[in-house]
Amino acid sequence: MDIRPSRRIAALPGYPFAEVDRMVAELKAAGHAPIDFGVGDPTEPTPEVVRRAVQAGVDARARDGYPSYIGAPEFRRAVSAFMARRFGVEVDPGREVCATIGSKEAVFQFPNCLIDPGDVVLCPSPGYPPYNRGTWFAGGVPWHYPLTAANGFLPDLDAIPADVLAKARLIWVNYPNSPAGRVAPDDFWPRLLAFAARHGLVVASDEAYSEVYFTERPPRSILEFGRDGVIVFQSLSKRSNMTCHRVGWVVGDARIIDLFKKLKTNVDSGTATFIQDGAIAALADESHVAGMRDLYRRKRDVLVPALRDIGCDVPDPDATLYLWPRVPEGMDGLAFAKRLLDPSVAVVCSPGPALGEPLADGTNPGALHARFALVPDLEQVEQAAVRLRRAFKGA
């Protein structure tokens, strides 16, 4: 039987991190022990307070059936309390909050709420692949704006062409930013909201890294500056090492949240209620989050000097668990990543071109970069620093 893929699936490029996984598997199969900075999946254990809540929830929910599509009322109340405590933003847990199965499915599916075939979605490059993948699947057209050191890794809103804006309905932003590790300054948010209002754009703000920061002052949420036409995507994957649990939420303008709820009830059955019990415990505990930030800071302070020693240009990140160095002169991001995959180095990073998307002029903002996710344990990070210096400097 001839199995013919749909045109959409046939045209879809491979998911970048799946390729990284494949390369790591090849190194391991050859008997090497790679140190993997490729995929941003924390290796530290999920906090005990969360695990105990999940375990208790399994028994307490023994007779529960399908979970609520939009999240248990107690989970949505916990989200509302967190938003008030952390950002000073009051949200209605009944109308302005919806649970999600982590962030990825929510980010990918969301364009279906707003986009008709041919509508334009403004996406960052580099950026999280589901921004544009979800746009394609909704029948929309991604238009990528560059994030570069020259513009402070912020969108140059004035540089977006008028003919693009005439067709645009949605803009994605992500701060703290993956992969650049930048925090948006306070004056950015009012400018963005005014720009979106002028052009009739919904703002989708991915704030999944809001709790992983190294600045003295915690990053802000866009909801501190406005709610009209805004939806925020959040997750406990990085804040509480709950990548396996698949739990997050969207919050914002009740009209947009209603659209998302309508979509969600047609595509899944919600996050397991006992997982939501663990999420409630996670949101109520800040001690493990402070410990997580300290550990990422220590890893950053080991790896950044090593990358600088081998010729990379890498500023200290403000936030997130990523480093986004410009690779040494004479190399591009792909060549650098392949050099590190040599068995004599066996350090895995993500080549920048895989995270960037080509712009209208054909250039890729990620071409001369690589991304390092600070997920190996501290001892492995220290060993990676030794391997890098030895490979490039003979030290």
N, C-alpha and C positions, 0 to 999 in steps of 0.2 A: 504493500500500500504506500502510495506517495503522500508523505506528510508535508503539507505546504504551510509555512508560517504566515501569519498575517503580515501585511506590508509594514505595519507599525513595529512589530517585533523584529522583523528582518532588518529594518533600518536602525534599530536601537543599538548603540554601541555597548560594549561590555561594561559592567559596573566597575569603576576603577579599583575599588578595594578587593573585589573578587580576584583581579589579576595579581594584586599584592599577595593575597593568600596563596595563590598558585606558586609564585616564586619562592615563598617561604617553604612550602611543602617540598619543592624540588631540592632546596638546600638541605632540609632535614633528611630526605630520602637518600641523599649522598653522604650522610653521616656527619654533617656539620651542625653546629649549635648556633643558629643565627639569633642575634638580639634584635627583636622586632619592634621598630618604631613606626611601622607602616599604618596599621589600622587603629583608630582611636578607641580601643576597647580596654577599659581599666582592668588591670590584673589584681589589684588589691581586693580583698574579700568584701562582700556586701556587709555593712555594719551589723553587729550582733542585734542591736535594737530592732532592726528591720527584719532580720531572719526570725527572731522570736515572735514578732507580730504575725508574720506570714504563717509560721508553724501553728500558732494558736488559731489563726483564721481558718486553716484547713479543717480543723475539728469543729469550730464554731459554725462554719458554713457547710457542714456535711450534707445538709438537705437543700442547700440552695440550688436553684436551676440556672438558667442562663443569666449572666450578669446584665445589669442595666446598660443600655446602649450609651447613655450619656454620663454614666458614673453614679455610684451610690451617693445618696444625699450627704452622708457623713464625709465622704471623700471630697465632694465639692465644697462643703463647709470648711474643710481643712485647707483647701486651696485658697479659699476666700480669706481665711485667717492669715495664711502665709503672705498673700499679696498685701494685706493691710500692715502686717508686722514688718515686712522686708522693704516694701516700696511706698508705704503710706497711701495705698490705693484701695478704696472700698469697692468691692465688686459683689454683685448679687449672685449667690451660688445657684439660684434657681434659673436665672435668665442669662447670665453672662459668663458661665463656666461650663465646659464640657470635657469629660475625661477622654483620653486618647490612648491607643496602644503604642506607647512611646511617641516620639515625634515623627519618625520617618513616614509612617502610613498617613499621618495627618497632613504633613507637608506635601506628600505626593498627591493625595486625593483632593486637597483644598481647591486647586484651580477649577475642578468640576463644578464648584459652587457658583462661579462667576464668569467663566470663559466660554464663549461661543467660538466655533471654527473661524480662524483668522484673527481673533483678538490677540493683542500683544501683551506679554508679561515681561516686565523689566527684572532681570536676574543679575546678581553679581558674578563677576569672573575675576579671580577664583571664587568658588562657592560650593555649597552642598549640592551634589548632583540631583537629588529629587526636586530641586526648584525647577530646573528645566525639563527633567524627565516627566514630571507630573504635568507640566504645561503641554508637552507634546501629546501625552495621552489624552488630555482634555481637548485636543484639536487646536490649541493655541500656538502662538509663535513666540519663542523666547528671544528677547533682545538683550544682549549682555553688555552691561556697563563695567568698565575696568576698575579694579581696586589695586592701586600701586602705591609704592612709597612716595612717589611724587605728589599724589593727592591725599596723603595721610591715610590711605586705605578707606577713604570715604567716597561715596558716589559724587561725581561732578554733575549735579542735577542740571546745571545750565548747558551742559554739553550734549544732552539728549536731544536728538533732532525733533523738530516740530511734527514732521510727518509720522514719526514713531509714536510720539505722545498722543497724536490724534486717534490712534488705534489702541492705545494701551488702557488696560483696566486695573492692573495690579502691579505693585512693586514689592519685591522681596528685599529685606535688609536683615543683616545678621550682626548684632553687637551684644556682647563681646564677639569679635569676629574670628571665625575659623576660615582659613588657616592663619591669618596674619597676627592674631593675638592682640588686636587693638580694641580699645574701649572708645566709644563715640563720645565726643565732648558734649557738654550740656546744650550748647547753642545749635547743635546739629538737629536735634529733635524738633524744635519749633520750625526750623527752616524746611525740614522734610514734610511736616504736617501741612504747612502753608502751600508748599509745592503740590502735594497730593490733592489738596482741596481745589486748587486752581485748575488742575487737569483731570479731576474726577477719578482719582486713583484710590483704590483700597490699599492700605499699607499692611503687609504681612511681616511682622517682626519676629524673627527667630531668636529667642533669648535663652536657648538651652544651656549656654555657658555662663549665665549671669552670676553663678555662685563660685566659679573658679577664677579668682582674681588675685592679683598681687599688689594692687594699688592701695593707698591708704584709705581712700574713699570707695565704697562699693559701687559698681556700675549701676546706672539708672535704667529704668524701664520706660519705654515710650509712653506707657499709660500714665506716667506721672505728668505728662505734658498734654495729653489729649486722648479721647476715646472715639470720637466720631470717625467712622470709616477705618477703624484699626482692629486687627486681630493679632494676638501674641501667642506664640507657640512655646511651650515649656516642657521639660522632661526631667525625670529623676535619674536618668542614665549616668550622667557625669557628676551631678551634685552628690549622689548617694551610692555610686557604684552599682546601679540597678539596671545595667544594660540587659541582662537576661530576663528581667521581670516585665519589660515592655509596658511602662505606665508613664503617662504624662497628661497634659491638658492644654486646651486652648481657652483664652479669656479675652474679653474685649467688648466691642459694640454688639449689643444684644441682637441687632438685626442680622449681623454676619454670623454670630453664634447660632442663631436659628437656622440659617442656611446650612451651616456645617452639621448641625444635629440631623437635619432632614437627609443630608447625604449619608451620614454615618449609619443611620438606622437601616439603610439599604445595602451596606457593604460589609458590615461585620456584626459581631455580637458582644462587643465590649471586652474590657479587661477583667480577668477573674477577680471576684470580690475579695478573696483572701489576699490577692496581690495588692488591691487597694488598701486593705488593712495595713500591710507593710508600708505602703506609701504614706498613709496617715501618720504612722510612727516616725517615718523619715522626716516628714515636714515639721514635726514637733520637736525634733532634736537638731541642735546646731553644733554640738560638740564634735561630732564626727566630720562635719563639713569643714570646721576650722582645722582639724587634723589633716584632712585631705588637701587643703590649700597649702599647708606647711610642707607636706611631702612633695607636692608638685614644685613648690619653690626650690626645695633642696635639689631636686632632679634638674630643674632649669639651670641652677647655679653651677652644676657640674658640666652639663652638656654645652651650654652657650660658649664658655671659654675654649672648649675643645674645638668647636666648629670655627671659631674665630682664628684659632691657631693654624687651621688647615686652609685658611684663605676665604672662608665664608663671611659675608656681611650679614650679621644677625643682631638686631637690637634685642634688648631684654623685652619679652612680651609683657603687656599690661595684664593679660588675662588669658583664659583657656588653657588647655593642656598641650598646646601646639607651639612648635617653633617653625618659622617660615624663612629660612635663610636664603639669601641670594648665593648661588653656588660659586666656587672659585673661578677666576678668570680662565677663559679658554675652554670651559665646559658649559653644557646646558643641563637642565634638570634631569633629563633622561640619562645622559651619559654619566652624570654624578651618581645617580641611583644605581646604575649598572656597575659602576666602579665599586661601590660599597657592597654589592652582592658577590663580588669575588670571594671565593672561599677563604682567602687569607684575611679578609676583613669580616665578612658575614654579619654586616649590619644592614638592616632593612629600613628604608624610608620610602615615602611616596613621592614619585617624580612630580614636580609642579605642573607639567603640561596636562597630567591626568586630572588635576583639580581645576584647571582653568579651561575656559571655553573660548574658541576663537571669536574675536570681535568682528565688526563689520569690515574692518580693513584687513582681516586675515591674521592679525597678530594674536598671540596668546599671552596674557599677563603672567601666566605661570611658567613660561618657557624657561626662565633662568633661575627657577626656584626649586626647592624640595621641601617636603613637610615631614617633621619629626613629631610623633605623638609620644608624650612622656609617660608611656604606660608600662615599660619594663620596671622591675623593682630597682631600688636605688643601687644595689650592688651591680646589677647588670648595666645600669647607666654609667657607672664608674668604669666598668670593663669596656664598654663601648667607647668611652673617651680615650682609653689607652689604645684601642684598636685603630681609631681614627688617626690619632697622632702618629702611631707607628706606620700606618699605611701611606700617609702623605708627607711625613717629615722624617721618618726613620727613627723617631724618638721612642 
